[in-house]
């Protein structure tokens, strides 16, 4: 495993210290996670930029254009597919509470 040394300002160090102390994890844990998350985000950004440049550099005949209505429909399908299915609320009224049994509670 490689080792990396870097300088950070006192405020950033204090914030990482706070996280480590409160969570019981090491400062290295948080720094590694932050670096990994940032690298993944930057890789995606670079790949997006490359795709845009390639698209713009290609000839119009090679550019596949998708109608906006089709894009919206596909996005709606993806959104619906990603939503968790709701369980039925059997025996629960509109107020979210179970119906009262007869003879109990105040009338």
Secondary structure in CASP SS format (residue, H / E / C, confidence):
PFRMAT SS
TARGET T0000
AUTHOR 0000-0000-0000
METHOD secondary structure of the structure
MODEL  1
X C 1.00
X C 1.00
X C 1.00
X C 1.00
X C 1.00
X C 1.00
X C 1.00
X C 1.00
X C 1.00
X H 1.00
X H 1.00
X H 1.00
X H 1.00
X H 1.00
X H 1.00
X H 1.00
X H 1.00
X H 1.00
X H 1.00
X H 1.00
X H 1.00
X H 1.00
X H 1.00
X C 1.00
X C 1.00
X C 1.00
X H 1.00
X H 1.00
X H 1.00
X H 1.00
X H 1.00
X H 1.00
X H 1.00
X H 1.00
X H 1.00
X H 1.00
X H 1.00
X H 1.00
X H 1.00
X H 1.00
X H 1.00
X H 1.00
X H 1.00
X H 1.00
X H 1.00
X H 1.00
X H 1.00
X H 1.00
X H 1.00
X H 1.00
X H 1.00
X H 1.00
X H 1.00
X H 1.00
X H 1.00
X H 1.00
X H 1.00
X C 1.00
X C 1.00
X H 1.00
X H 1.00
X H 1.00
X C 1.00
X C 1.00
X C 1.00
X C 1.00
X C 1.00
X H 1.00
X H 1.00
X H 1.00
X H 1.00
X H 1.00
X H 1.00
X H 1.00
X H 1.00
X H 1.00
X H 1.00
X H 1.00
X H 1.00
X H 1.00
X H 1.00
X H 1.00
X C 1.00
X C 1.00
X C 1.00
X C 1.00
X C 1.00
X C 1.00
X C 1.00
X C 1.00
X C 1.00
X E 1.00
X C 1.00
X C 1.00
X C 1.00
X C 1.00
X C 1.00
X E 1.00
X C 1.00
X C 1.00
X C 1.00
X C 1.00
X C 1.00
X C 1.00
X C 1.00
X C 1.00
X C 1.00
END
